[in-house]
Amino acid sequence: MSLKIEKFKNALTDEELQFVDDGVLGDSFPWFHQKRSIPKDKKFSKQLYPFFSHNLMLRAESKGNEPGIVNSEFFDMFFNIFNRNCKSHKHLLRMSLNLTLYNDTEYGDIHVDHDFDHKNMIIYLNQFSNGSTFLFDENFNKTSEIKSDRNTGYIFPGLLHSQGFCNIGESRLILIATFV
């Protein structure tokens, strides 16, 4: 079976990229510290990999296959970016901006976002070194590497995956969305 990973470039307009540079990466954007990337009650959670997030859309309270709950005044802008780049979807499950910093491991906890069939969209929003996204098989063997490149996005199946870490002195900013 071949793994289908869809790549798209120029995911954001010049104006949207400017907002990311000046607003999202500016001094007054509301970021929220997370102690770990995977909740400690999840079977995949092994380490503390702190990061900052801005949840644009939260998972539905049932955590089932239903639309998420809008959680940010910036949702509409990023939903438009999602819609423009994802032509086919039933509904959005969750969407977040994640900002990670250097860690001396290659990648964080290997995990899957939902316990049912879904897809992931990731868009790299800034330039950084390393920080790929890695996909794994059910035995936790690395099968694919999704290279980071500013303003480039990918859609891939909701499989085991993990974020890589950028170099010292850099930050890794992504838009992540899950959907059916």
N, C-alpha and C positions, 0 to 999 in steps of 0.2 A: 504494500500500500504506500502510495506517495503522499507525503505531507504537503498540503497546499498552504503556502504562505504568499499572500498578496502584498506586493510592495507598491507604494505610491509616493511620488515626490511632490514638492511644492504644496504641502498639505494646508498651509496657512497663507493668507494674502500678505503683502508687504505691511499693510496697516495692522493686521493681527500680530505679525512678528514684532512690530514696533511696540505694541501693547505688552507682549510677553517681555521684551527687553526692558522697557521703562516701567511697566506696571507690576507684572507678576514677579519679576526679578528686582523690583524697586524696593524702597525702604518702608512702604506702608501696606503692602499686600498681606492679607490675613493668613498666616501659616500656623499650623497646629502640630505640635510635637507629638510623635508617636514613639512609644518605647520599643516597639517591635513591629516587624512587617506582617507577621502572622499571629493571630490571637493565640495565647498560650494553651487554649483548650483544643486547638487543632492538632491532628496527628503529625503534621509536617513541621510544626514549630520546634526549632532546636536551639536557636540563638537569639540574642537581643541584637537586632539591627535597627537602631533608631533612625528615624527620618522625619521629614516634615511633609504634611499633606494639607490639601485643601479639597474637601469632599464636595464636588459639584452636585452629585446625586448619590444618596445613600442607598444601600440595598433595601428592598422591601422588608418590613418588620418580620414577615414570615420567613425571609431568606429563601423563598421559593422562586419559581420561574414566573415572576410578575414584574411589572415596571417598578423601578426604584422611586425614591422620594427626592424631589428637588431640594437642595440644601444650600444654595449659594446664589447671590445676586449676579454672579458671573456665569451661571449655568447656560443662559441663552446663547451667549457668544460661543462657548465651547461646544454646545449642542449643534450649532450651525456648522462648525468645523467638522464635527462627527458626521452629520448628515451629508455634507458635501462630499466626504471621502468614503462613506459607507453607503452604497446605493441600495443595499438590500438588507433590511432587518425588520423584525416584528416589533420589538421594543427594546429599550435600553434598560439594563439591569442596575448598573452603577457607573459612575464616572468620577475620576479624581485627578488632580494634579499632584504628582509626587516629586519631592525634591530630596535627593540623597546625596551624601557626601562620601568622601574617601573611607574605605574600610580595608584592612589588610588581607581580606579573603577575596577569592576570585568572584564569588557570587553569594547571595543571601539564601534564605530558606527556599528550598524547592517546594512548590505548592501548586494547587489548582484553585481557581477562584470560586467555582460553584460545583455542587455535587450533581449536576445535570448537564446535558449537552448545551454548550454555549460557544461563543466566539469572543476573542479579545481583539481590541484595536489599541495599538501603542503608537504615539507620535512623539518623536524626539524634538524637544522645543528649544534646546540650546546646544551649543557646541562644547564637547568635552572629549577627552581621550578615554579609551576603553569603555566600560559601561554598557556592553552589549546586553541583550536579553537572550537567555539560553533556554532551549526546550529539551525535555528529557523523556525517556520511555518509562514504562511502569517499573522498571528495575533501577531507576534513577541514573541511567547512563545518558550522558549528553548526546543528543541527536542532531541538534541544529543550533546555529548561532545567528541571531538577528543583529546585525551591525548597527551601531548608532551613527546617525548622520542628521544634523540639524534640518528641521523642516521635512523630514521623511517619516512616513508612517508605514505600518504593517498591520494586516489582519491575519490572524492565525487561529486555529482551533483551540478550544479551551482545554489544553493539555497541561501536564506538569511543566512548570517554567520557573525561572528565577531571574532577578535583576543582577547585572554585573555592577561593579563599583568603578567610579571614575578615579582619576589620579589625585594625588594630594594637591590641595589648593583649588580644586575644581568642584562644581556641583553638577548633578545630573537631573535635569528637569524633563519630565514626561507628562503627557496626557494619556491616561489609561481609561479605557471603557470596556465594559463587558456587555454583551447583548445576545439576543436570540433572533 
